Amino acid sequence: MRQFLAVLLIAFSAAVSSVRAGDSATGYDVLAVIDHGDTIPFELLPIQFVYPNPVNTYDEKTRKFFWKTVRDVKKTLPYAKQIAAEVQAIDNATKGMTEAQRKAYMKAHEDDLVNKFKPALKKLTLKQGKILIKLVDRQCGQSSYELIKAYRGGFRAAFWQGFAKMLGADLKANYNAKEEEVIEAVINLVENGQL
């Protein structure tokens, strides 16, 4: 009788396991590596950035600074990426043009760019504006001053630099990842979907 129950139990468990193996609704296919006859599942994991967490810091000032920086970077990073895309599009469109053709092209498209960005950029705070200036340098590889000088001329670049200086900003500010550790960490976390 015991042998009969043992055979019945083995047959039943084999039937259940074969049903499970063929049922794709309860699982999913994964890549596997066979190492010395042993099958090991192989899964690519997303990159995760790990930084010291200021949320757990007891210093309230550090915590406030971090979360304000997160808010400001989340608000300005999309604009910096859009500006970089526009600069790339303008460079591609004006490639091979003479200086006169390039100036005419820029004059024709300046109003479109102003209308596209002005309403949103007017709502930025001074701190967010300073971060945007640095992020534009990070995304484009050129400072905001250099971009204005290249596309609209030295006089306009000097005018806007003077205006920015009056407000306490600097269009010539360059982005340095080592100096801007918190901003760089927040950018990495935001782009990776961790914040």
N, C-alpha and C positions, 0 to 999 in steps of 0.2 A: 504494500500500500504506500509506503514511504517513497519507494522508487517511482511509483506512478505519479505521486504528487510532485516530486522533484522534476520529472520529465515534463509534466504539465506546466509547472512554474517556469521552466526554462523556455519551453515553446511559447508560452504567453508573453514573456519578457522580450523574446526575439521578435515576435510579431509586433509588439508595441514599439520597439526601437526602430524597426524597419518602416513603420508608418510615420514616425517622427522624422526620420532621415529624409523621406520623400516629401514631407509637408513643408513647402517653402513659406507658408504663412507664419510659421513659428520662429523663423530664423532668417538669416541672410548669408549670401556667399561671401567668403573672404579669401584673400590670397593666402597661400600657405607655402612654407619652405619645408622640405624633407631633409632632415639631418640625421644620418645614421639610422635610417628606418623610422624615425620619430617625426610625425607631422606637427609642425609648429605654425600656428596662425600668424600671419604677417599683416600688420595694420599700420598705415602711415598716420601719425598723430600731427595735429596742427602745432605750429610754433607757439609757445607760451612764454611771455616775458614776465620775469619776476623782479620786482623792485621792493625796497623797503616800504612798508605800508604806513603812510602818515596818519591813516584813520585810527590806527591802534596807538599812535603816539599820544602821550599825555599832554603835550604842548598844544594848547588851543590855537595859538597863533600860526603854527606850522600847518595844522589841520585846515584852518580857514584859507591860508595861502594856497595850499594844494587844491582844494575844491574850487576856489576862484579861478585858478589856472586851468583846471579841467573845463570849467564853464567857458572861459575865454577861448581856449584852444578849440573846443568843439564848435564854437560859433565862427571862428575865423579860418580854420583849416579848409573848409569847403571853398571859401572865397579865394584863398591862396591857390588851391588846385585849379579853380576856374580861371584865375588870372594866368597861371602857367600855361593852361591849355590855349587861352587866347593869344598869348605871346608866341606859342609854337605855331598856331594857325596863321598869325600875321607873318611870322618868319617864312613859313612855307609859301604863303601867297605872294610875298614881295621878293622872293628869291629870283634873281635874274633881272630885276627891275633897275632902271636908272634911279639916281637920287631924286630927280624931279617926279618921276612916276611914283616912287615910294612915298614922297610927301603928299602927293595928290590922293593916293590910296588911303593914307593915314587920316587926312583931313576929311575924306568922305566917310570913313568908318568911325571917326572919333565920337560923333553924336550917338551912334548906336551903342558904343561901349559905355559912354556916360549914362545913357538911359538905362542900360542893363545893370550897372553896378551902383549908381549914385543913391537910389532910394534905400538900399540895404546898408551901404557903407555909412550913410548919414546917421544910422541908428547905433553905430558902434561907440563904445566909450573910448576915452583916451588910452586907457590900458589895453583894450582890445585892438585899437589902432596901432599901438606900438608892437604888439604881438604879430599883427598882420604884416607889418613892414618886415619883421624878421622872417616870418613864414614865407613871404614872397621871395626873399633872398634864398631861403632854403629850397623852395620849389623850382625857382628859375635859375639859380646860380649867379644872379646879378642883383645888386641892391635896387631898391625902388628908384633912387636918384639916377642910377645908370640906365634903367629902363626908360624913364621919362626923357633923359638926355638923348638916348638913342632914337626914340620914336617921335618926340615932339620938339627937341632942340635944347640947347644949353640955357637959354634965357628962361624958358618955362621951368626947367629943372631947378634953376637957382631960385626962381620965384616960389615954387612949392617947398623947396628946402627951407627958405626963410620963413614961410608960413608955418611949417612944421616945427621949426626951432622956437617960434613964438609960443607954441602950445606945449613945448617940452618934449617933442619927438625929434627923430633924426632919420631922414630918408636914406642917409648913407650908412645906416646901421647894418652890420653884417651878422649873419646867423652863425654862431659857433656852438656846435653840439656839446662840447665840453663845458662851456660857460653856462649854457642853458640846459642843464641836466634835467630839471623838472619838466620843462617844456618838451624836451626830446622824449622823456619817459612817457609823458601824457600822450604825445603823438603816436608812439609805438603801441601803447595800450588801446588808444581809440581806433587806429587802423587795423589792429588785430581783433577788435570786437570785445576786448576785455573791460572796457569802460563804456 
